[in-house]
Amino acid sequence: MATTKGMEIGHITKELITQKEIMVMPNIPRFLRGGDQINLSTKVLNLTELAQKTEVTLEIFQAATYEPLSIFGSGQQPTHFVLIDAKGQAEVSWNLVIPEAAGAVKIRISAKTKTHTDGEEHMIPVLSQLHFLTDTYPFTLSAKNLLTPADIHLNPKDYQPQDQLTFEITTNPLWYVVQALPNFTLPQNPDALDWFNFYFIHSLGDQIVRENPQIKTVFEQWKLLSPTELQSELFQNEELKSVLAEETPWLLNAENETQRKQAIARLFETNNMEYQLETALAKLQSLQKPDGGFGWIEGMPSSVYISAQIAQGFGQLYENQTLSKNKKNFAAEQVLSKLIKYLDTELENEHVKALLKKEHYYSANTQILLARSRFLETHPLGQSQAAFDYFLDLWKAEKGTKSIDEKMNFARVLWLSGDKSKALEIFESLKDIALTDANGGLYWRDFQRNDAVNHQARMIGLFKLFGAEKGWIEGMQLRLLQNKRSNDWGDKNSTAQACFAMLSGNQKLSQSPKVYVNIGGKEMVIDGNAGTGYYKITWKSADIEKNLNGFTLRKEGEGMIFGAFYHQHFEKMSEVESHNGGVKIEKQVFVAKTVKGVNELIPLASGAHIQVGDRILVRMLIDNAQSMDYVHLRDYLPCGFENQNPLSGYQWKTGVGYYQSPGDLATNYFIGHLPKGLFLIEYQLFATQTGRLNLGPSNIQSIYAPEFGGHSSGAMIEVVK
């Protein structure tokens, strides 16, 4: 195309055909793997008008030195002679046995006749069949006080020179709850709930400092001696993980958690604490409406829901002595008194409407009952008693099955309003359906997915109110602490509730068991990092068996400790045995066939044969024993297969969401949150090469808590023409 100064345009179109009379078109895999036997093939095209006797040669060189390599299978020759018809084609193949340490190779395929030649050269990486594995053996000691390697199926055996075993332990994991405290910054918007949450968490921080004066010293020691304690778990112990945080979609999450942890120290500065509490109360006073209620945002009318939420928060602070009832906190009491009057007025107004129109109560009235019941002793109902009783009677008469959440709320209101027999009946029913995990943690099935942390924290509050046995409360706190082990609670209201449930009352950060470890016949007290008591040691090769023989871990006193062993080693891909380190994963391969017009999946395990061009379904079955955040799943591809969907993207299937990232060597899955339960992830491949090939394992690991992971077994698969 051309233009003139006057902007006149002209163009010429010509068509060209680029081809040679004799052409090679090799089928080259993206990579080769040591231990594979692969058939490398090429098409040879004859575009002339005559039949051609053609010499086709395969040459293989070491990429770095150009040294010739002979990796042909038994009876194979590098040169084949074929007669190709006019305008025809022929296929030539060579059977190759891929060596382990080839590095990268250059492959040159050439075709030659008397008058024509053609050739192509490609460099192909050769990957090792040795697969690096991290077998994890997590453990928890709560009710039990002694642990040996045999208890977690870690048995001394012949370790290879390159093997490595890491032992880590946390003797006071309650400090991880302190590190999770939300550091709510000064709200920038006139949002009443944001300001109250800011006040709530600083009140809790004030209580923690009063009950645990050593906390400031611990934070100073972390800064000076153990700076990794103030890093996100996503950044810690990178040598034990399958992928670095920088290689995942969660780098920003890791940086945010690190900032939260480092900012928590400011939460415990006395002068800063008092200033923040005074500022928050002053702002709440300014946001409170003349009628005593709170709206969502300044300028909006009072909201029953927002007001009831704030009243319930105040109730928690008073109930757990965070705001002592004996200490005259005039500003807070002034806000609360006006707020209670507003709730009483709203309850009376709804009562009048109900009597006139025979309306049933709605959820806002339930919220008022929940909030108002916390202050029946300190702020009697007076003339609002009739309205309170009316709506409580409607709640009692309500038909249908209540959820666990509704039962918790109902039992609390009944107990505080004096109907203790009915409240105890509901309370006992909740105890009847409680579940116990392998470590003695107590939980409820409904709490597995939907805001489990918040619900568990509220249940702890209910059991404390009812004066439940110590074992029940400790069992629920144990479950919550285990949840924190593998989950980033984040800067959320539910995190504040969980911290409140774990740290308020009689929980002292200094109350941790004394832990002894016997290594090589010598017993010593574990003296780890300040606060958490975190301790880590690594052994290599011969030292592993020596230190594991007679190894014992013993704790004295109440409390939970947790830790893990990490065995890092190499295995041939085809010889990898499956391992369950808290997550069981099974890899299944199916051949997709159409039989008499019907699509069928034929399991490879049942004897199905894979042919070139077949569609293969790879299915990974995940059995997860505990909920986990930031989970990385990697499935290794065999040589000579292509991904049907090469595009990255987010997907939601079988109850779990993940970001799928296909690559040349493996497909990576980044799962933001993996709940407890059974899940299925699958994808499809196409077979492009024949041969006997390594089928790599599927590896899964929580990047947040790397002690939880697992992998499937490896195998060899055969692809035929």
C-alpha positions, 0 to 999 in steps of 0.5 A, a space after each residue: 500500500 502507498 500514499 501520495 502527498 495528496 492522500 491518494 491511496 493505492 495498493 497491489 496484492 500478490 499471492 505467494 506459495 512457500 513450499 519445497 518439492 520435498 518437505 519434512 513435517 516432524 511431530 515434536 513434543 514440547 519436552 522429553 523426560 528421562 526414562 520414557 520410550 517415545 516414538 518420534 515421527 515425521 511426515 515427508 511430503 513429495 510435491 513433485 510429479 514423480 515418485 521419489 526414493 527418499 533418505 530420511 535421517 534423524 540426528 541427535 546432539 547434546 545441545 551444549 556441545 553438539 556431541 552426537 547422542 545415540 539414544 535409539 531403541 533396540 534395532 533402530 537405525 538413524 536412517 530410513 529409506 522410503 519410496 514416496 508416490 508422486 504428490 504423496 506422503 510417507 510417515 517415518 518414526 524412530 523409537 527413542 529411549 530417553 536417558 536421565 541426564 541428557 539436559 537438552 538435546 538438538 534434534 535434526 531431521 532431514 530428507 534427501 533425494 537425488 535432486 531435493 533436500 529439506 530438514 528441520 532442527 529443534 532444541 528440546 529440553 530433557 527433564 529428569 524422571 526424578 521427582 522432588 517430593 515433600 512428604 508431610 506428617 502433621 501432628 497435634 498434641 492436646 489430650 495426649 501428652 506423648 508422641 513418637 514417629 510411629 504415631 504419625 507413620 513416620 518410620 526410620 528407614 534407609 534414607 538416601 544421601 540427598 534426603 532431608 528431614 525437617 522437624 518443626 513445632 509450636 508450643 504456644 499456638 494461642 499467640 497466632 490468635 494474637 497475631 490474627 487480631 484485626 488491626 482496624 485502621 481509623 475509619 475514613 467513612 461515617 459508618 457506625 458499624 465500622 466505628 463500633 468495630 474499631 472500638 470493639 477491637 481496641 477494647 479487646 486489645 486493652 483487655 489482653 494487655 491488662 491480662 498479659 503484660 508480657 505481650 509488649 516485650 514479646 512483640 519487641 523480641 519478635 522485631 529484634 530476634 524473630 522478624 519472620 514471626 511478623 511475616 505472613 505464613 505465605 512468606 515463611 518456610 519457603 524451602 518446604 513449599 511446592 511454590 513461592 508466594 511470588 508465583 501465586 495469585 496470593 502475593 498481595 494477600 501475603 503482603 497484606 497479612 504481613 502489614 497487619 501483623 506488623 501493625 498489631 504492635 501499635 494496637 498494644 501501645 497504652 497511650 495509643 490505645 487510650 487515644 483510639 478508644 476515646 476517639 472511637 467513643 466520641 465518634 459514636 456519640 456524634 453518630 448517635 441519633 437524637 432518638 438513640 439509634 444508629 444509622 448505617 451512614 451519617 445522614 441516614 435514619 436510625 436502623 433497627 438492625 445496625 443499632 441492635 448489632 452495636 448493642 450486642 457488641 456492647 453486651 459482649 464487652 460487658 458480659 466478659 468484663 472487657 468493660 467492667 460493670 464496676 468501672 464507670 465508663 461514662 461515655 460508653 454507658 451514656 451511648 448504651 443507655 440512649 441506645 437501649 431506650 431506642 430499642 425499647 421504643 422500637 419494640 413497643 412500636 412494633 408491639 402496637 402494630 402487631 396488636 392492631 394488624 395481627 402481624 407476626 414478628 420479623 427478623 428485626 424484632 429477633 435482633 432486638 430481643 437478642 440485643 435487649 436480653 443482654 441488659 435485662 439486669 442492668 437496664 430493666 425493661 419496665 413498660 417494654 416488658 409486655 412487648 418483649 414477652 409478646 415477641 418472645 412468645 411468638 418466637 417460642 410458638 414458631 413452627 418448623 425446624 430451627 437452624 443451629 444458628 437460630 437455636 443459639 440465638 433462641 437459647 441465649 434469649 431464653 436463658 437471659 430472660 429467665 426461661 432456663 428450663 426451655 433454654 437448657 432443653 435447646 442447649 442439651 440438643 446442641 450438645 447432642 449433635 456436636 461432633 468431635 474431630 481426631 484431635 478432640 476439637 468440638 464443632 458442628 456440621 453446619 459450621 463447615 463452610 458458611 462463616 465457620 469461624 464466626 459461628 464457632 466463636 459465638 457458640 463458645 460464648 453461649 457455652 460460657 454463658 450456660 456455665 458449661 463444663 471446662 472440657 466443652 469450652 476447651 474442645 471448641 477453642 481447640 477446634 478454632 485454634 486448629 482452624 487458625 493453623 491452616 486459615 488466614 482469618 483476615 481483617 474481618 468482624 468474624 476474626 474479632 469475634 474469634 479472637 474475643 472467644 479465644 482471648 477473653 476470660 481466663 485464657 492467659 498467653 503465658 499458660 503453655 505446656 512445657 515441651 521436651 524432645 528426645 533427640 539422639 538419646 538426649 532430652 531437652 526442653 524446647 526453647 523456641 521463639 518468644 511467644 509462639 515457642 516456634 522451633 525448627 531443626 533440619 537433619 540430612 542423610 545419615 543423621 535422619 535415621 540416627 535422630 529418629 531412633 528413640 525420638 520422643 516428644 513429651 508435653 507437661 501440662 494442659 494446652 495444645 501444641 502442634 507441629 510437623 515433620 517434612 521428609 524431602 526426597 527424590 523418587 522416580 516418577 513411575 515409582 512414587 507412592 501416594 502420601 496423605 499428609 492431611 489431604 488425600 488425593 487420587 489421580 484417575 485417568 480415563 479414555 473418552 470413547 464414542 461407542 455406538 453414538 454414546 460417549 463413554 469414559 473408560 478407566 485406564 486402570 481397567 485395561 483401556 488403551 490410549 491411541 494417538 488422537 484420543 481425548 484423555 480425562 484426568 480426574 483428581 479426587 481430593 479428600 480434605 480433612 480440614 478447611 485450608 486457605 491458599 492451596 496449590 495443586 499441581 498435576 504433571 503432564 506426560 510427554 507427548 500430550 497436549 492440554 485441550 484448554 490451554 487458556 488460564 482462567 477462574 472456574 467454579 466446579 463441584 463446590 470449590 473455586 480455583 484459578 487454572 493455569 495450564 503450562 507445558 510441563 504441568 497444570 497448576 490450580 490455585 484454590 483460595 479456600 478448600 473446605 473440609 470434604 470431598 472434591 473433584 477437579 478434572 481436565 482433558 488432554 489429547 495424546 499426540 505421541 506414541 510410546 511408554 511414558 511417565 505419568 507424573 503424580 498430582 501434588 497438593 499443599 496448603 501454602 499457608 500451612 505447608 504441613 498439610 498436603 499430599 500427593 498421588 502415586 505415579 505410573 507409566 502409560 502406553 500410547 499406541 497408534 
